[in-house]
Amino acid sequence: MTTENCWLVLGIAPTPDEREVKRAYARLLKVNRPEDDAEGFQALRVAFEAAMWAADDLSRQPMAVTVVNDAPERKVRDLALEAKLQPCIETLARLNEQGTSEEAMQALAEVLAALDLPDAKQRDPQLWSLFEDGMLWVCCDIAANHDEFLRAAIEMFGWTEPGNWLGESDARTVEWLRLRLREADALDIVDQLLDQLELGGETAAIAKLAEMVDDDMLVNVDVRHLFEAELMVGLSEFDPVPVDFSRQATVLFGWQRDHRHLEEYNLEAWERFQQKVA
C-alpha cells in the first residue's frame, strides 16, 4: 500500500503524530471487525501499519519539527488530560454496563460539571475533543448502553447530524448510531403500549398497534423484529393476557406464519404467550 493510500484509508491528513494515527485506527476498527469483514479489517490493518511508519518518518524531518515545534508540550498536556478523563470515562462505561439509566445520566451530569464542559464558550477545546473520543467509545463499544445515555451523547456531539465530522470519517458508525436510535424509539412505543394495556386501554392500544405495523420506524428488519419480540415478551407476562390485543398482534405481524425470530429471542416467553392466548 502506498503512503498516500494509507492516509486515505484512515481518513486523516498525513501527520507525524502517532497518537492521531492510533485514534483514527481505533475509530475505524469499530466498524471493520475481523469476524464481520475480514478483507476490510486486513486493509485497515495494513493502512495503520503503513501510516505508523510514515508518521515516524515525518517526525524525523526538519520541516515536520518546525510545523509542530510545540508537539512535546502538546503531548505532555494530552497525556495529562487523558489521565484526568480516564476515570470519568471508565465510570460512565461501568454504569452503562452494570448500573441503571438514572445512575449513568447522573454520572454524566457530574462529569460535565467537574470538567467545566457544559459551557461551550469557556470549555477547553482539547479536553472536549478527548472527552468526545471517550464518549464515542462508551456509546459504540459498551453492549449494554442505556438508550437515554446514548440519546444524550448523540445530541451533545451531533454525531448523526449532516456535516458532522464523524459522518465524513466514519459513515458506518453513524449509520449504526441511527439504527440504535430507531431501536430505542421502537422500544419506547412498546413500553407505551404495555402501559396502556395495564391501564385497561386495550381498544386504544389495538388502534395504535395497527398504526405501527406500517410505520417507517419498523422498515428496518432488525428494528421490527426487536419491536415484535419485546412486545411478545411483555404480553407473555400479563396475567390474564389481553387476549384481543394479543390476537391482533399475532395477525398483524403474522406470528402464526413466521415466529422463528420470537423463539430465538426468548423461547420460554413465546411458549408462555402461546399458552395464554390459546
TORVEXZA-213056 format. One line per 5 residues: number of its first residue (from 0); their letters; for each residue x, y, z of N, C-alpha, C. Coordinates in nm, 2 decimals. Layout:
# TORVEXZA-213056
NUM	a	X:Y:Z:X:Y:Z:X:Y:Z ~ ... .
//
This chain:
# TORVEXZA-213056
0	mtten	0.08:-0.12:0.00:0.00:0.00:0.00:0.09:0.12:0.00 ~ 0.06:0.22:-0.08:0.13:0.35:-0.09:0.11:0.43:0.03 ~ 0.20:0.52:0.06:0.18:0.61:0.17:0.06:0.70:0.16 ~ 0.03:0.74:0.04:-0.08:0.83:0.01:-0.21:0.75:0.04 ~ -0.22:0.62:0.00:-0.34:0.54:0.02:-0.36:0.52:0.17 .
5	cwlvl	-0.26:0.50:0.25:-0.28:0.47:0.39:-0.35:0.58:0.46 ~ -0.32:0.71:0.42:-0.39:0.82:0.48:-0.54:0.83:0.44 ~ -0.56:0.79:0.31:-0.70:0.79:0.26:-0.78:0.69:0.33 ~ -0.73:0.57:0.36:-0.80:0.46:0.43:-0.83:0.51:0.57 ~ -0.74:0.57:0.64:-0.76:0.61:0.77:-0.84:0.74:0.79 .
10	giapt	-0.86:0.81:0.67:-0.94:0.93:0.67:-0.88:1.05:0.75 ~ -0.75:1.06:0.75:-0.68:1.17:0.81:-0.57:1.22:0.72 ~ -0.53:1.34:0.75:-0.42:1.40:0.67:-0.28:1.35:0.72 ~ -0.18:1.34:0.63:-0.05:1.30:0.68:-0.01:1.37:0.80 ~ 0.04:1.30:0.90:0.08:1.36:1.03:0.19:1.28:1.09 .
15	pdere	0.28:1.35:1.17:0.39:1.28:1.24:0.34:1.24:1.38 ~ 0.21:1.27:1.41:0.16:1.24:1.54:0.10:1.09:1.54 ~ 0.18:1.00:1.60:0.14:0.86:1.61:0.00:0.85:1.69 ~ -0.02:0.93:1.79:-0.14:0.92:1.86:-0.26:0.95:1.78 ~ -0.25:1.04:1.68:-0.36:1.07:1.59:-0.39:0.95:1.50 .
20	vkray	-0.28:0.89:1.46:-0.30:0.77:1.37:-0.37:0.66:1.45 ~ -0.33:0.64:1.58:-0.39:0.53:1.66:-0.54:0.56:1.68 ~ -0.57:0.69:1.70:-0.71:0.73:1.73:-0.80:0.70:1.61 ~ -0.74:0.73:1.49:-0.82:0.71:1.36:-0.84:0.56:1.34 ~ -0.73:0.48:1.37:-0.74:0.34:1.36:-0.85:0.28:1.45 .
25	arllk	-0.85:0.33:1.58:-0.94:0.28:1.68:-1.08:0.31:1.64 ~ -1.11:0.43:1.58:-1.24:0.46:1.54:-1.29:0.37:1.43 ~ -1.20:0.34:1.33:-1.24:0.26:1.22:-1.25:0.11:1.26 ~ -1.18:0.07:1.36:-1.18:-0.07:1.40:-1.31:-0.11:1.45 ~ -1.39:-0.01:1.50:-1.52:-0.04:1.55:-1.62:-0.09:1.44 .
30	vnrpe	-1.59:-0.05:1.32:-1.68:-0.09:1.21:-1.61:-0.18:1.10 ~ -1.49:-0.23:1.14:-1.41:-0.32:1.05:-1.36:-0.43:1.13 ~ -1.45:-0.50:1.20:-1.41:-0.61:1.28:-1.38:-0.73:1.20 ~ -1.27:-0.81:1.24:-1.23:-0.92:1.16:-1.33:-1.03:1.14 ~ -1.42:-1.05:1.24:-1.52:-1.15:1.23:-1.63:-1.11:1.13 .
35	ddaeg	-1.65:-0.98:1.11:-1.76:-0.93:1.02:-1.71:-0.90:0.88 ~ -1.59:-0.85:0.87:-1.53:-0.81:0.74:-1.38:-0.83:0.74 ~ -1.34:-0.96:0.71:-1.20:-0.99:0.72:-1.12:-0.91:0.62 ~ -1.17:-0.89:0.50:-1.10:-0.82:0.40:-1.08:-0.67:0.44 ~ -1.19:-0.61:0.49:-1.18:-0.47:0.53:-1.09:-0.45:0.65 .
40	fqalr	-1.10:-0.55:0.74:-1.01:-0.54:0.86:-0.86:-0.55:0.81 ~ -0.83:-0.64:0.72:-0.69:-0.65:0.68:-0.64:-0.53:0.61 ~ -0.73:-0.47:0.53:-0.69:-0.34:0.46:-0.67:-0.23:0.56 ~ -0.75:-0.22:0.66:-0.73:-0.12:0.77:-0.60:-0.15:0.84 ~ -0.57:-0.27:0.87:-0.45:-0.30:0.95:-0.33:-0.27:0.87 .
45	vafea	-0.33:-0.30:0.74:-0.22:-0.26:0.65:-0.20:-0.11:0.65 ~ -0.31:-0.04:0.63:-0.30:0.11:0.63:-0.25:0.16:0.76 ~ -0.29:0.11:0.87:-0.24:0.15:1.00:-0.09:0.14:1.02 ~ -0.04:0.02:0.98:0.10:-0.01:0.99:0.18:0.08:0.90 ~ 0.13:0.11:0.78:0.20:0.20:0.68:0.20:0.34:0.74 .
50	amwaa	0.08:0.38:0.80:0.08:0.52:0.85:0.17:0.54:0.97 ~ 0.18:0.43:1.05:0.27:0.44:1.17:0.42:0.46:1.12 ~ 0.46:0.39:1.02:0.59:0.40:0.96:0.61:0.54:0.90 ~ 0.50:0.59:0.83:0.51:0.72:0.77:0.52:0.83:0.87 ~ 0.44:0.82:0.98:0.44:0.92:1.09:0.58:0.93:1.15 .
55	ddlsr	0.64:0.81:1.17:0.78:0.81:1.23:0.87:0.88:1.13 ~ 0.86:0.86:1.00:0.95:0.93:0.91:0.92:1.08:0.91 ~ 0.79:1.12:0.92:0.76:1.26:0.92:0.82:1.33:1.04 ~ 0.82:1.26:1.15:0.86:1.32:1.28:1.01:1.35:1.27 ~ 1.08:1.28:1.18:1.23:1.29:1.17:1.27:1.40:1.08 .
60	qpmav	1.17:1.45:1.00:1.20:1.56:0.90:1.20:1.70:0.97 ~ 1.31:1.78:0.94:1.31:1.91:1.00:1.19:2.00:0.97 ~ 1.13:1.98:0.86:1.01:2.06:0.83:0.90:2.02:0.92 ~ 0.89:1.89:0.95:0.78:1.85:1.04:0.80:1.91:1.18 ~ 0.93:1.91:1.22:0.96:1.96:1.35:0.93:2.11:1.36 .
65	tvvnd	0.95:2.18:1.25:0.92:2.32:1.25:0.77:2.35:1.26 ~ 0.69:2.27:1.19:0.55:2.29:1.19:0.49:2.25:1.32 ~ 0.54:2.15:1.39:0.48:2.11:1.52:0.59:2.13:1.63 ~ 0.65:2.25:1.63:0.76:2.26:1.73:0.71:2.26:1.87 ~ 0.57:2.27:1.89:0.52:2.26:2.03:0.47:2.12:2.06 .
70	aperk	0.50:2.02:1.97:0.45:1.89:1.99:0.48:1.83:2.12 ~ 0.61:1.84:2.17:0.63:1.78:2.30:0.54:1.83:2.41 ~ 0.52:1.97:2.41:0.44:2.03:2.51:0.29:1.98:2.50 ~ 0.25:1.97:2.37:0.11:1.93:2.35:0.10:1.78:2.39 ~ 0.20:1.70:2.37:0.19:1.56:2.40:0.18:1.54:2.55 .
75	vrdla	0.26:1.62:2.63:0.25:1.62:2.77:0.12:1.66:2.82 ~ 0.06:1.77:2.76:-0.07:1.81:2.80:-0.18:1.71:2.77 ~ -0.17:1.65:2.65:-0.26:1.55:2.61:-0.26:1.43:2.71 ~ -0.15:1.39:2.75:-0.14:1.28:2.85:-0.20:1.32:2.98 ~ -0.18:1.44:3.02:-0.24:1.49:3.15:-0.39:1.49:3.14 .
80	leakl	-0.44:1.54:3.03:-0.58:1.55:3.01:-0.64:1.41:3.00 ~ -0.57:1.32:2.93:-0.62:1.18:2.93:-0.63:1.11:3.06 ~ -0.52:1.14:3.14:-0.52:1.09:3.28:-0.64:1.14:3.36 ~ -0.67:1.27:3.34:-0.78:1.33:3.41:-0.92:1.27:3.36 ~ -0.93:1.24:3.23:-1.05:1.19:3.18:-1.08:1.04:3.20 .
85	qpcie	-0.97:0.96:3.21:-0.98:0.82:3.21:-1.08:0.77:3.32 ~ -1.06:0.81:3.44:-1.15:0.75:3.54:-1.30:0.79:3.52 ~ -1.32:0.91:3.46:-1.45:0.96:3.43:-1.52:0.87:3.32 ~ -1.44:0.84:3.22:-1.49:0.76:3.11:-1.52:0.61:3.16 ~ -1.42:0.56:3.24:-1.44:0.43:3.30:-1.57:0.42:3.38 .
90	tlarl	-1.59:0.52:3.46:-1.71:0.53:3.54:-1.84:0.52:3.46 ~ -1.84:0.60:3.35:-1.96:0.61:3.26:-1.98:0.47:3.19 ~ -1.87:0.41:3.15:-1.88:0.28:3.09:-1.93:0.17:3.19 ~ -1.88:0.18:3.31:-1.92:0.08:3.41:-2.07:0.09:3.44 ~ -2.12:0.22:3.46:-2.26:0.24:3.49:-2.35:0.20:3.37 .
95	neqgt	-2.30:0.22:3.25:-2.38:0.17:3.14:-2.39:0.02:3.13 ~ -2.29:-0.05:3.17:-2.29:-0.19:3.17:-2.36:-0.25:3.29 ~ -2.34:-0.19:3.41:-2.39:-0.25:3.53:-2.49:-0.17:3.61 ~ -2.50:-0.04:3.59:-2.59:0.04:3.66:-2.72:0.07:3.59 ~ -2.80:0.15:3.65:-2.93:0.19:3.59:-2.91:0.31:3.50 .
100	seeam	-3.01:0.34:3.42:-3.01:0.45:3.33:-2.99:0.58:3.41 ~ -3.07:0.59:3.52:-3.06:0.71:3.61:-2.92:0.73:3.66 ~ -2.85:0.62:3.70:-2.72:0.64:3.76:-2.62:0.69:3.65 ~ -2.63:0.63:3.53:-2.55:0.67:3.42:-2.57:0.82:3.38 ~ -2.69:0.86:3.38:-2.72:1.00:3.34:-2.67:1.10:3.45 .
105	qalae	-2.69:1.06:3.58:-2.64:1.14:3.69:-2.49:1.15:3.68 ~ -2.42:1.04:3.65:-2.27:1.04:3.64:-2.23:1.13:3.53 ~ -2.30:1.13:3.42:-2.27:1.21:3.30:-2.28:1.36:3.34 ~ -2.38:1.40:3.41:-2.40:1.54:3.45:-2.29:1.58:3.55 ~ -2.25:1.49:3.64:-2.14:1.52:3.73:-2.01:1.53:3.66 .
110	vlaal	-1.98:1.45:3.56:-1.86:1.46:3.48:-1.85:1.59:3.41 ~ -1.96:1.63:3.34:-1.96:1.76:3.27:-1.94:1.88:3.36 ~ -1.99:1.87:3.48:-1.98:1.98:3.58:-1.83:1.98:3.63 ~ -1.78:1.87:3.66:-1.65:1.86:3.72:-1.54:1.90:3.62 ~ -1.56:1.88:3.50:-1.46:1.91:3.39:-1.49:2.05:3.33 .
115	dlpda	-1.59:2.12:3.38:-1.63:2.25:3.33:-1.66:2.24:3.18 ~ -1.73:2.14:3.14:-1.76:2.12:3.00:-1.89:2.17:2.95 ~ -1.99:2.19:3.04:-2.12:2.23:2.99:-2.12:2.37:2.91 ~ -2.03:2.46:2.95:-2.03:2.59:2.88:-1.95:2.59:2.75 ~ -2.01:2.59:2.64:-1.94:2.58:2.51:-1.85:2.70:2.49 .
120	kqrdp	-1.87:2.81:2.54:-1.79:2.93:2.52:-1.66:2.92:2.60 ~ -1.66:2.86:2.71:-1.54:2.86:2.80:-1.47:2.73:2.81 ~ -1.53:2.62:2.76:-1.46:2.49:2.78:-1.33:2.48:2.69 ~ -1.25:2.39:2.74:-1.12:2.37:2.67:-1.15:2.28:2.55 ~ -1.12:2.33:2.43:-1.15:2.25:2.31:-1.07:2.12:2.30 .
125	qlwsl	-0.95:2.12:2.35:-0.87:2.00:2.35:-0.93:1.89:2.45 ~ -0.97:1.94:2.56:-1.03:1.85:2.66:-1.17:1.80:2.60 ~ -1.24:1.89:2.54:-1.37:1.85:2.48:-1.35:1.74:2.37 ~ -1.24:1.76:2.29:-1.22:1.66:2.18:-1.18:1.52:2.24 ~ -1.10:1.52:2.35:-1.07:1.40:2.41:-1.19:1.33:2.48 .
130	fedgm	-1.27:1.42:2.54:-1.39:1.37:2.60:-1.49:1.31:2.50 ~ -1.50:1.37:2.38:-1.58:1.32:2.27:-1.53:1.18:2.23 ~ -1.40:1.16:2.22:-1.34:1.03:2.18:-1.38:0.93:2.28 ~ -1.37:0.96:2.41:-1.41:0.87:2.52:-1.56:0.83:2.51 ~ -1.64:0.93:2.49:-1.79:0.91:2.49:-1.82:0.82:2.37 .
135	lwvcc	-1.75:0.85:2.26:-1.78:0.76:2.14:-1.75:0.62:2.17 ~ -1.64:0.60:2.24:-1.60:0.46:2.28:-1.71:0.40:2.37 ~ -1.76:0.47:2.47:-1.86:0.42:2.56:-1.99:0.39:2.48 ~ -2.03:0.47:2.38:-2.15:0.45:2.31:-2.14:0.34:2.21 ~ -2.02:0.32:2.15:-2.01:0.22:2.05:-1.96:0.08:2.10 .
140	diaan	-1.89:0.08:2.20:-1.82:-0.04:2.25:-1.88:-0.11:2.37 ~ -1.97:-0.04:2.44:-2.04:-0.09:2.56:-2.17:-0.15:2.51 ~ -2.18:-0.28:2.52:-2.30:-0.35:2.47:-2.43:-0.31:2.54 ~ -2.42:-0.29:2.67:-2.54:-0.26:2.74:-2.58:-0.11:2.76 ~ -2.53:-0.03:2.66:-2.55:0.11:2.67:-2.70:0.15:2.69 .
145	hdefl	-2.73:0.24:2.79:-2.86:0.28:2.81:-2.91:0.37:2.70 ~ -3.03:0.36:2.66:-3.09:0.44:2.55:-3.08:0.59:2.58 ~ -3.12:0.62:2.70:-3.12:0.77:2.74:-2.98:0.83:2.73 ~ -2.89:0.75:2.78:-2.75:0.80:2.77:-2.70:0.81:2.63 ~ -2.74:0.72:2.54:-2.70:0.72:2.40:-2.76:0.85:2.34 .
150	raaie	-2.89:0.87:2.36:-2.96:0.99:2.30:-2.89:1.12:2.35 ~ -2.85:1.12:2.48:-2.79:1.24:2.53:-2.65:1.27:2.46 ~ -2.58:1.16:2.44:-2.44:1.17:2.38:-2.46:1.22:2.23 ~ -2.55:1.16:2.16:-2.57:1.19:2.02:-2.61:1.33:2.00 ~ -2.70:1.38:2.09:-2.74:1.52:2.08:-2.63:1.61:2.12 .
155	mfgwt	-2.55:1.57:2.22:-2.44:1.66:2.27:-2.34:1.68:2.16 ~ -2.30:1.58:2.09:-2.19:1.59:1.99:-2.24:1.60:1.85 ~ -2.37:1.58:1.83:-2.43:1.60:1.69:-2.38:1.49:1.59 ~ -2.35:1.37:1.64:-2.29:1.27:1.55:-2.37:1.23:1.43 ~ -2.50:1.24:1.45:-2.59:1.19:1.33:-2.63:1.31:1.25 .
160	epgnw	-2.59:1.43:1.28:-2.63:1.55:1.20:-2.55:1.56:1.07 ~ -2.61:1.61:0.97:-2.54:1.63:0.84:-2.42:1.72:0.86 ~ -2.31:1.69:0.80:-2.19:1.77:0.81:-2.10:1.74:0.93 ~ -2.15:1.66:1.02:-2.07:1.63:1.14:-1.94:1.55:1.10 ~ -1.83:1.57:1.17:-1.70:1.51:1.13:-1.71:1.36:1.13 .
165	lgesd	-1.79:1.30:1.22:-1.80:1.16:1.23:-1.86:1.10:1.10 ~ -1.96:1.16:1.05:-2.02:1.11:0.92:-1.92:1.12:0.81 ~ -1.83:1.22:0.81:-1.74:1.23:0.70:-1.62:1.13:0.71 ~ -1.59:1.09:0.83:-1.47:1.00:0.85:-1.52:0.86:0.88 ~ -1.64:0.84:0.93:-1.68:0.70:0.97:-1.83:0.69:0.95 .
170	artve	-1.88:0.68:0.83:-2.02:0.68:0.80:-2.09:0.55:0.85 ~ -2.02:0.44:0.86:-2.08:0.32:0.91:-2.11:0.33:1.06 ~ -2.03:0.40:1.14:-2.06:0.42:1.28:-2.18:0.51:1.29 ~ -2.19:0.61:1.21:-2.31:0.70:1.22:-2.44:0.62:1.18 ~ -2.43:0.53:1.08:-2.55:0.45:1.05:-2.58:0.36:1.16 .
175	wlrlr	-2.48:0.31:1.23:-2.51:0.22:1.35:-2.58:0.30:1.46 ~ -2.53:0.42:1.48:-2.59:0.50:1.59:-2.74:0.54:1.55 ~ -2.76:0.56:1.42:-2.90:0.59:1.38:-2.99:0.47:1.40 ~ -2.93:0.35:1.38:-3.01:0.23:1.40:-3.04:0.21:1.55 ~ -2.94:0.24:1.63:-2.97:0.23:1.78:-3.08:0.33:1.82 .
180	lread	-3.08:0.45:1.76:-3.18:0.54:1.80:-3.32:0.49:1.75 ~ -3.33:0.43:1.63:-3.45:0.37:1.59:-3.50:0.26:1.68 ~ -3.40:0.18:1.73:-3.44:0.07:1.82:-3.49:0.13:1.95 ~ -3.43:0.23:2.00:-3.47:0.29:2.12:-3.61:0.35:2.11 ~ -3.64:0.41:1.99:-3.77:0.47:1.97:-3.88:0.36:1.96 .
185	aldiv	-3.84:0.24:1.90:-3.93:0.13:1.89:-3.96:0.08:2.03 ~ -3.86:0.06:2.11:-3.88:0.01:2.25:-3.97:0.11:2.33 ~ -3.95:0.24:2.31:-4.04:0.33:2.38:-4.18:0.31:2.35 ~ -4.21:0.28:2.22:-4.35:0.26:2.18:-4.40:0.13:2.24 ~ -4.32:0.03:2.25:-4.36:-0.10:2.32:-4.40:-0.07:2.46 .
190	dqlld	-4.32:0.01:2.53:-4.35:0.04:2.67:-4.48:0.12:2.68 ~ -4.50:0.21:2.59:-4.63:0.28:2.59:-4.75:0.19:2.57 ~ -4.74:0.10:2.48:-4.85:0.00:2.45:-4.87:-0.08:2.57 ~ -4.77:-0.13:2.64:-4.79:-0.22:2.75:-4.85:-0.14:2.87 ~ -4.80:-0.01:2.89:-4.86:0.07:2.99:-5.01:0.09:2.97 .
195	qlelg	-5.04:0.12:2.84:-5.18:0.14:2.80:-5.26:0.02:2.83 ~ -5.21:-0.10:2.81:-5.29:-0.22:2.84:-5.30:-0.24:2.99 ~ -5.20:-0.21:3.06:-5.21:-0.22:3.21:-5.32:-0.13:3.27 ~ -5.34:-0.02:3.20:-5.44:0.08:3.25:-5.58:0.05:3.19 ~ -5.59:-0.06:3.12:-5.72:-0.10:3.06:-5.76:-0.04:2.93 .
200	getaa	-5.66:0.02:2.86:-5.69:0.09:2.74:-5.67:-0.01:2.62 ~ -5.73:-0.12:2.62:-5.70:-0.22:2.51:-5.74:-0.18:2.37 ~ -5.86:-0.11:2.37:-5.91:-0.07:2.24:-5.81:0.04:2.17 ~ -5.77:0.13:2.25:-5.68:0.23:2.20:-5.54:0.17:2.17 ~ -5.50:0.07:2.25:-5.37:0.01:2.22:-5.38:-0.07:2.09 .
205	iakla	-5.49:-0.13:2.06:-5.51:-0.20:1.93:-5.50:-0.11:1.81 ~ -5.56:0.01:1.83:-5.56:0.11:1.72:-5.41:0.16:1.70 ~ -5.34:0.18:1.81:-5.20:0.23:1.80:-5.11:0.12:1.73 ~ -5.14:-0.01:1.77:-5.06:-0.12:1.71:-5.08:-0.13:1.56 ~ -5.21:-0.11:1.52:-5.24:-0.11:1.37:-5.16:0.00:1.30 .
210	emvdd	-5.14:0.11:1.36:-5.07:0.22:1.30:-4.92:0.19:1.29 ~ -4.87:0.12:1.39:-4.73:0.08:1.40:-4.68:-0.02:1.29 ~ -4.77:-0.10:1.25:-4.73:-0.21:1.15:-4.67:-0.15:1.03 ~ -4.72:-0.04:0.98:-4.67:0.02:0.86:-4.58:0.15:0.89 ~ -4.54:0.17:1.01:-4.47:0.29:1.04:-4.33:0.28:0.99 .
215	dmlvn	-4.27:0.39:0.94:-4.14:0.39:0.89:-4.03:0.35:0.99 ~ -4.06:0.36:1.12:-3.97:0.32:1.22:-3.94:0.17:1.21 ~ -4.03:0.09:1.16:-4.02:-0.05:1.16:-3.98:-0.11:1.02 ~ -3.94:-0.02:0.93:-3.89:-0.06:0.80:-3.77:-0.15:0.81 ~ -3.68:-0.12:0.89:-3.56:-0.20:0.92:-3.60:-0.33:0.98 .
220	vdvrh	-3.56:-0.44:0.92:-3.59:-0.57:0.97:-3.55:-0.60:1.12 ~ -3.43:-0.56:1.15:-3.38:-0.58:1.29:-3.46:-0.50:1.39 ~ -3.49:-0.38:1.35:-3.58:-0.29:1.44:-3.72:-0.36:1.46 ~ -3.77:-0.40:1.35:-3.90:-0.46:1.35:-3.91:-0.59:1.44 ~ -3.81:-0.67:1.42:-3.80:-0.80:1.50:-3.78:-0.77:1.65 .
225	lfeae	-3.70:-0.66:1.68:-3.68:-0.63:1.82:-3.82:-0.58:1.88 ~ -3.89:-0.49:1.80:-4.02:-0.44:1.84:-4.11:-0.56:1.87 ~ -4.12:-0.65:1.78:-4.21:-0.76:1.79:-4.18:-0.85:1.91 ~ -4.05:-0.88:1.92:-4.00:-0.97:2.03:-4.03:-0.91:2.17 ~ -3.99:-0.78:2.19:-4.01:-0.72:2.32:-4.16:-0.70:2.35 .
230	lmvgl	-4.24:-0.68:2.25:-4.39:-0.67:2.27:-4.44:-0.81:2.31 ~ -4.39:-0.92:2.24:-4.44:-1.05:2.28:-4.40:-1.09:2.42 ~ -4.27:-1.05:2.46:-4.23:-1.08:2.60:-4.31:-1.01:2.70 ~ -4.34:-0.88:2.67:-4.42:-0.81:2.76:-4.56:-0.87:2.78 ~ -4.62:-0.91:2.67:-4.76:-0.97:2.67:-4.76:-1.10:2.74 .
235	sefdp	-4.65:-1.17:2.73:-4.64:-1.31:2.80:-4.64:-1.29:2.95 ~ -4.61:-1.18:3.00:-4.60:-1.16:3.15:-4.73:-1.11:3.21 ~ -4.83:-1.08:3.12:-4.96:-1.04:3.17:-5.04:-1.16:3.22 ~ -5.11:-1.14:3.33:-5.20:-1.24:3.38:-5.33:-1.18:3.44 ~ -5.44:-1.19:3.37:-5.45:-1.26:3.24:-5.40:-1.17:3.12 .
240	vpvdf	-5.37:-1.24:3.02:-5.32:-1.17:2.90:-5.43:-1.10:2.83 ~ -5.40:-0.98:2.77:-5.51:-0.91:2.70:-5.53:-0.98:2.56 ~ -5.63:-1.07:2.56:-5.65:-1.16:2.45:-5.67:-1.09:2.32 ~ -5.76:-0.99:2.31:-5.79:-0.93:2.19:-5.67:-0.86:2.13 ~ -5.59:-0.79:2.21:-5.47:-0.72:2.16:-5.37:-0.83:2.12 .
245	srqat	-5.35:-0.93:2.19:-5.25:-1.04:2.16:-5.29:-1.10:2.03 ~ -5.41:-1.13:2.01:-5.45:-1.20:1.88:-5.44:-1.10:1.77 ~ -5.47:-0.97:1.79:-5.45:-0.88:1.68:-5.30:-0.86:1.65 ~ -5.21:-0.86:1.75:-5.07:-0.86:1.72:-5.03:-0.98:1.64 ~ -5.08:-1.09:1.67:-5.05:-1.22:1.60:-5.08:-1.21:1.46 .
250	vlfgw	-5.20:-1.15:1.43:-5.25:-1.14:1.29:-5.17:-1.03:1.22 ~ -5.15:-0.92:1.28:-5.09:-0.80:1.21:-4.94:-0.83:1.17 ~ -4.87:-0.91:1.26:-4.73:-0.94:1.24:-4.71:-1.08:1.18 ~ -4.82:-1.15:1.16:-4.80:-1.28:1.10:-4.73:-1.38:1.19 ~ -4.75:-1.38:1.32:-4.67:-1.46:1.41:-4.70:-1.61:1.40 .
255	qrdhr	-4.82:-1.64:1.35:-4.85:-1.79:1.33:-4.78:-1.84:1.21 ~ -4.75:-1.75:1.12:-4.69:-1.80:0.99:-4.53:-1.80:1.01 ~ -4.48:-1.70:1.08:-4.33:-1.69:1.10:-4.30:-1.63:1.24 ~ -4.26:-1.72:1.32:-4.23:-1.68:1.46:-4.09:-1.73:1.50 ~ -4.00:-1.76:1.41:-3.87:-1.80:1.44:-3.79:-1.70:1.52 .
260	hleey	-3.81:-1.57:1.48:-3.73:-1.46:1.55:-3.78:-1.45:1.69 ~ -3.91:-1.48:1.72:-3.96:-1.47:1.86:-3.90:-1.59:1.94 ~ -3.90:-1.71:1.88:-3.84:-1.82:1.95:-3.69:-1.80:1.98 ~ -3.62:-1.75:1.89:-3.48:-1.73:1.91:-3.45:-1.62:2.01 ~ -3.54:-1.52:2.02:-3.53:-1.41:2.12:-3.55:-1.46:2.26 .
265	nleaw	-3.66:-1.53:2.28:-3.70:-1.58:2.41:-3.80:-1.70:2.39 ~ -3.75:-1.82:2.39:-3.84:-1.93:2.36:-3.94:-1.95:2.48 ~ -3.89:-1.94:2.60:-3.98:-1.96:2.71:-4.09:-1.86:2.71 ~ -4.07:-1.73:2.68:-4.17:-1.63:2.67:-4.27:-1.66:2.56 ~ -4.22:-1.71:2.44:-4.30:-1.74:2.33:-4.40:-1.85:2.36 .
270	erfqq	-4.35:-1.96:2.43:-4.43:-2.07:2.47:-4.54:-2.03:2.57 ~ -4.50:-1.94:2.66:-4.59:-1.89:2.76:-4.70:-1.81:2.70 ~ -4.66:-1.72:2.60:-4.75:-1.64:2.53:-4.85:-1.72:2.46 ~ -4.81:-1.82:2.39:-4.90:-1.91:2.31:-5.00:-1.98:2.40 ~ -4.96:-2.03:2.51:-5.04:-2.09:2.61:-5.15:-2.00:2.66 .
275	kva	-5.11:-1.88:2.69:-5.21:-1.78:2.75:-5.31:-1.74:2.64 ~ -5.27:-1.72:2.52:-5.36:-1.67:2.42:-5.45:-1.78:2.38 ~ -5.40:-1.91:2.38:-5.49:-2.02:2.35:-5.60:-2.04:2.45 .
//
